[in-house]
Amino acid sequence: MEADQERAPELNEATASRPSVGDVLLAIEELWPESLAEGWDAVGLVVGRPDREVSTILFAVDPSEAVIDDAVDRGADLIVAHHPLMLKPVNSVAATHAKGAAVHRLIEAGCALVTVHTNGDSAVGGVSDVLADAFGLANVQPLAGATDGLPEEGIGRVGDLAEVTSLGDFAELVFGLLPAVAGGMRVAGDRHGLVRRVAVCGGAGDNLFDQVRASQADVYVTADLRHHPALEARESAVNGRPYLIDVSHFGSEWLWLTPAANALSNVLSDQGFIVDVQVSTVNSDPWDFVLTPGGN
């Protein structure tokens, strides 16, 4: 589905103009500054000319082949992807490998590509803020504050539920909010244990356990929990806490797309530009089915 956007007041199309890729980059910098990106990250313009006009923008979690096809089918001029296409350096963009083929497909279709990754995680209104809002958290603070940012910016968030609830009920809430994926969701802890303080980190977050423990969270929601960090967290838990909820990496970041599309649309509209900002319907979770004991 396309983003159900709360747009700024309608512009007069006679006086409004289409933004260039460069104009969109300036709006992105206003919302998700590159200075907030982690040092290892690769964000910003990946493919495209800054002076190229943009009429349609498509937000997606991954710049996958299916997402690029979706963008081309929609006539999009620009993809804003959360995940980088080339996080690791490459020495060729020949179309004989997947990343090179993606670059060729984008250029041949006249579609630019921009990455908003850990800067989109850290900024106010970023991935973890959206999760915290969806879970109904109050008194929200970063788990790990940004080195060069506002006090409310940084990786992950921690806050409090309005009421104490059971781990099982909270897990059901999380499961119902996220998109359906083959791998489902894993939970570690007493189903009847009580939780109120919740830590969240969209994407892979098992490098933040020290911060989670320091925050005194009852439960930690993140993705890609590996065996050893998860086991160590459970064995060093106090009264079983923090409990763990391991969600889909794709799913944990998917909720951000629509608010991000709305935010970019509003900034561009305020600047006098007219542009159609959409959200891709492509589910780029990599798994197709899962086997469980006693099930299919």
C-alpha positions as CSV (number, residue, x, y, z in Angstrom):
1,M,0.0,0.0,0.0
2,E,1.1,3.6,-0.5
3,A,1.8,5.8,2.5
4,D,-1.3,7.1,4.2
5,Q,0.3,10.5,4.6
6,E,-0.7,13.5,6.6
7,R,0.4,16.0,4.0
8,A,1.0,19.6,4.5
9,P,-1.6,21.9,2.9
10,E,-2.0,21.4,-0.8
11,L,0.4,23.5,-2.9
12,N,-0.6,25.6,-5.8
13,E,0.7,23.5,-8.7
14,A,1.0,26.6,-10.8
15,T,3.6,28.0,-8.5
16,A,5.1,24.9,-7.0
17,S,8.1,23.1,-8.7
18,R,9.6,19.7,-8.7
19,P,12.6,19.3,-6.5
20,S,16.0,18.0,-7.8
21,V,17.8,15.1,-6.2
22,G,20.0,17.8,-4.6
23,D,17.0,19.5,-3.1
24,V,15.8,16.1,-1.6
25,L,19.3,15.5,-0.2
26,L,19.1,18.9,1.6
27,A,15.7,17.9,3.1
28,I,17.0,14.5,4.1
29,E,20.0,16.2,5.8
30,E,17.5,18.4,7.8
31,L,15.6,15.4,9.0
32,W,18.4,12.8,9.4
33,P,21.8,14.5,9.5
34,E,24.8,12.5,8.2
35,S,26.7,13.5,11.3
36,L,24.5,11.1,13.2
37,A,25.6,8.1,11.2
38,E,28.0,5.6,12.8
39,G,31.6,5.8,11.6
40,W,31.4,2.4,9.9
41,D,28.2,3.3,8.0
42,A,27.7,4.3,4.3
43,V,24.9,6.8,3.9
44,G,23.9,9.5,1.4
45,L,23.6,9.5,-2.4
46,V,24.6,6.2,-3.9
47,V,23.4,6.5,-7.5
48,G,22.1,9.6,-9.4
49,R,22.8,13.1,-10.5
50,P,22.1,15.9,-7.9
51,D,20.5,18.1,-10.7
52,R,18.0,15.5,-11.8
53,E,14.4,16.4,-11.3
54,V,12.3,14.2,-9.0
55,S,8.6,13.7,-9.2
56,T,8.2,10.4,-7.3
57,I,10.1,9.1,-4.3
58,L,9.8,5.6,-2.9
59,F,10.8,4.6,0.6
60,A,11.9,1.0,1.3
61,V,13.9,-0.9,3.9
62,D,16.3,-2.6,1.4
63,P,17.5,-1.6,-2.1
64,S,16.8,-5.1,-3.3
65,E,16.1,-6.2,-6.8
66,A,12.4,-6.5,-6.0
67,V,12.3,-3.0,-4.5
68,I,14.1,-1.5,-7.6
69,D,11.6,-3.3,-9.8
70,D,8.8,-1.8,-7.7
71,A,10.3,1.7,-8.0
72,V,10.7,1.4,-11.8
73,D,7.1,0.1,-12.1
74,R,5.8,3.1,-10.2
75,G,7.9,5.5,-12.3
76,A,9.9,6.6,-9.2
77,D,12.9,8.9,-9.7
78,L,14.4,8.3,-6.3
79,I,14.6,5.5,-3.8
80,V,15.2,6.3,-0.1
81,A,16.4,3.0,1.3
82,H,17.2,2.4,5.0
83,H,19.9,-0.2,4.3
84,P,23.0,0.6,2.2
85,L,23.4,-1.1,-1.1
86,M,27.2,-1.2,-0.7
87,L,28.1,-1.1,3.0
88,K,31.3,-3.0,2.2
89,P,33.5,-1.5,-0.5
90,V,33.5,-3.1,-4.0
91,N,36.0,-2.8,-6.8
92,S,33.5,-3.3,-9.6
93,V,30.0,-2.4,-10.5
94,A,29.8,-4.8,-13.4
95,A,26.4,-6.2,-14.0
96,T,27.8,-9.7,-13.5
97,H,27.1,-9.5,-9.7
98,A,24.0,-8.5,-7.8
99,K,25.2,-5.1,-6.5
100,G,26.6,-4.1,-9.9
101,A,23.4,-5.2,-11.6
102,A,21.4,-3.1,-9.1
103,V,23.5,0.0,-10.0
104,H,23.0,-0.6,-13.8
105,R,19.3,-1.1,-13.3
106,L,19.0,2.2,-11.4
107,I,21.0,4.2,-13.9
108,E,19.2,2.7,-16.9
109,A,15.8,3.5,-15.3
110,G,16.9,7.0,-14.4
111,C,16.3,6.3,-10.7
112,A,18.5,7.7,-8.0
113,L,19.3,5.9,-4.7
114,V,19.9,7.5,-1.3
115,T,20.7,5.6,1.9
116,V,19.4,6.8,5.3
117,H,20.7,4.2,7.8
118,T,22.1,4.8,11.3
119,N,21.4,8.5,10.9
120,G,17.8,7.4,10.5
121,D,18.1,5.3,13.6
122,S,19.6,8.0,15.8
123,A,17.6,11.1,14.8
124,V,14.5,12.3,16.5
125,G,11.6,10.5,14.9
126,G,13.9,7.7,13.8
127,V,13.5,3.9,13.7
128,S,13.6,3.3,17.4
129,D,11.5,6.4,18.2
130,V,8.8,5.0,15.9
131,L,8.9,1.6,17.7
132,A,8.7,3.3,21.1
133,D,5.7,5.3,20.0
134,A,4.0,2.2,18.5
135,F,4.6,0.4,21.8
136,G,3.1,3.3,23.8
137,L,6.3,4.2,25.7
138,A,6.6,7.4,27.7
139,N,9.6,9.2,29.2
140,V,11.7,8.0,26.2
141,Q,15.4,8.4,26.2
142,P,18.2,7.0,23.9
143,L,19.9,3.8,25.0
144,A,23.3,5.1,23.7
145,G,23.4,8.9,23.2
146,A,24.8,10.4,20.0
147,T,28.3,11.7,20.1
148,D,27.5,14.7,18.0
149,G,23.8,15.3,18.5
150,L,21.0,16.4,20.8
151,P,20.4,14.7,24.1
152,E,17.3,12.9,22.7
153,E,19.3,11.6,19.7
154,G,21.2,8.3,19.7
155,I,20.9,4.6,19.0
156,G,18.0,2.7,20.6
157,R,15.4,4.0,23.0
158,V,14.1,3.1,26.5
159,G,10.9,4.2,28.1
160,D,7.9,3.1,30.2
161,L,4.6,1.5,29.4
162,A,1.5,3.3,30.8
163,E,0.7,0.2,32.9
164,V,2.5,-2.9,34.1
165,T,1.7,-5.9,31.9
166,S,2.8,-9.5,31.5
167,L,5.7,-10.4,29.1
168,G,3.2,-12.6,27.2
169,D,0.7,-9.8,26.7
170,F,3.4,-7.3,25.7
171,A,4.9,-9.9,23.2
172,E,1.5,-10.3,21.7
173,L,1.3,-6.5,21.3
174,V,4.7,-6.4,19.5
175,F,3.8,-9.3,17.3
176,G,0.5,-7.7,16.2
177,L,2.2,-4.4,15.3
178,L,5.0,-5.8,13.1
179,P,4.6,-7.2,9.6
180,A,4.1,-10.9,9.2
181,V,7.4,-12.8,8.3
182,A,8.2,-16.5,8.1
183,G,10.5,-16.5,11.1
184,G,7.9,-15.1,13.4
185,M,9.2,-13.8,16.7
186,R,11.2,-15.3,19.6
187,V,10.8,-14.5,23.3
188,A,13.0,-15.3,26.2
189,G,11.6,-15.1,29.7
190,D,8.7,-15.9,32.0
191,R,5.4,-15.5,30.0
192,H,3.7,-14.3,33.2
193,G,6.6,-12.1,34.3
194,L,5.7,-8.4,34.7
195,V,7.2,-5.7,32.6
196,R,6.9,-1.9,32.4
197,R,10.3,-0.5,31.4
198,V,11.0,-1.4,27.8
199,A,14.2,-1.0,25.7
200,V,14.0,-1.1,21.9
201,C,16.5,-1.0,19.1
202,G,15.4,-1.3,15.5
203,G,17.7,-3.6,13.5
204,A,20.5,-5.6,15.1
205,G,21.0,-4.6,18.7
206,D,22.9,-7.2,20.6
207,N,25.8,-4.9,21.0
208,L,23.8,-2.7,23.4
209,F,23.3,-5.2,26.3
210,D,25.4,-3.1,28.6
211,Q,23.2,0.0,28.0
212,V,20.1,-2.1,28.3
213,R,21.1,-3.4,31.7
214,A,22.1,0.1,32.8
215,S,18.7,1.4,31.8
216,Q,17.1,-1.2,34.1
217,A,14.7,-2.3,31.3
218,D,12.4,-5.2,32.1
219,V,12.4,-6.3,28.4
220,Y,14.5,-5.6,25.4
221,V,13.0,-5.7,21.9
222,T,15.5,-5.9,19.0
223,A,16.5,-8.0,16.0
224,D,19.1,-10.5,15.0
225,L,19.9,-11.7,18.5
226,R,22.9,-14.1,18.2
227,H,23.3,-17.2,20.3
228,H,26.2,-16.2,22.5
229,P,25.1,-12.6,23.4
230,A,21.6,-13.7,24.0
231,L,22.7,-16.6,26.3
232,E,25.1,-14.4,28.2
233,A,22.3,-11.8,28.7
234,R,20.0,-14.5,30.1
235,E,22.7,-15.9,32.4
236,S,23.6,-12.5,33.7
237,A,20.0,-11.4,34.2
238,V,18.7,-10.2,37.5
239,N,15.4,-11.8,38.4
240,G,15.2,-13.0,34.8
241,R,15.4,-9.5,33.5
242,P,15.9,-8.1,30.9
243,Y,13.6,-10.5,29.1
244,L,14.3,-10.6,25.4
245,I,12.1,-10.3,22.3
246,D,13.8,-11.1,19.0
247,V,11.9,-9.7,16.0
248,S,12.6,-9.6,12.3
249,H,15.3,-7.2,11.3
250,F,13.1,-6.1,8.3
251,G,10.0,-5.9,10.5
252,S,11.7,-3.8,13.2
253,E,12.5,-1.1,10.6
254,W,9.5,-1.3,8.4
255,L,7.3,0.7,10.7
256,W,9.6,3.7,10.2
257,L,8.9,4.0,6.5
258,T,5.5,5.7,6.5
259,P,6.4,8.3,9.2
260,A,9.7,9.0,7.4
261,A,7.9,9.4,4.0
262,N,5.4,11.8,5.7
263,A,8.2,13.8,7.3
264,L,10.1,14.2,4.0
265,S,6.9,15.1,2.1
266,N,6.1,17.8,4.6
267,V,9.6,19.3,4.5
268,L,9.6,19.4,0.7
269,S,6.1,20.9,0.7
270,D,7.1,23.6,3.2
271,Q,10.0,24.5,0.8
272,G,7.5,25.0,-2.1
273,F,8.1,21.7,-3.9
274,I,5.5,19.3,-5.2
275,V,6.5,15.6,-5.1
276,D,4.7,12.2,-4.6
277,V,6.3,10.3,-1.7
278,Q,5.3,6.6,-1.5
279,V,6.2,3.5,0.5
280,S,7.1,0.3,-1.1
281,T,4.9,-2.8,-0.4
282,V,7.9,-5.2,-0.9
283,N,8.6,-7.4,2.0
284,S,12.4,-7.9,1.9
285,D,12.6,-10.3,4.9
286,P,14.9,-13.0,3.4
287,W,13.1,-16.1,4.9
288,D,10.4,-18.1,3.2
289,F,9.3,-20.7,5.8
290,V,10.3,-22.1,9.2
291,L,10.1,-25.5,10.9
292,T,9.3,-25.8,14.6
293,P,9.0,-28.7,16.9
294,G,5.6,-30.4,16.5
295,G,4.6,-28.0,13.7
296,N,5.1,-27.2,10.0
